[in-house]
Amino acid sequence: MNTVDARGLSCPEPVLRTSNALKDLPEGEQLQVLVETVTSRENVSRMARSKGYNVEADETEDGFCLLIGK
């Protein structure tokens, strides 16, 4: 599974990095995205859903882990 570690980055950087990683995501695979803030979680989730991806978000001890796939 590919991972984008966007912890410590301010928006829009997590969204941009996730968007770039989704371009190379093979069909049927999931992308794991790690973010620290609620704002980043919401912005990344909104972008991915607008492109037709499913998003699952779980809270972790240092932020959020998003699983994005089709």
HELIX and SHEET records of a PDB file:
HELIX    1   1 GLU A   13  LYS A   23  1                                  11    
HELIX    2   2 VAL A   38  SER A   50  1                                  13    
SHEET    1   A 4 ASN A   2  ASP A   5  0                                        
SHEET    2   A 4 GLN A  30  VAL A  35  1                                        
SHEET    3   A 4 GLY A  63  GLY A  69 -1                                        
SHEET    4   A 4 ASN A  54  THR A  60 -1                                        
END                                                                             
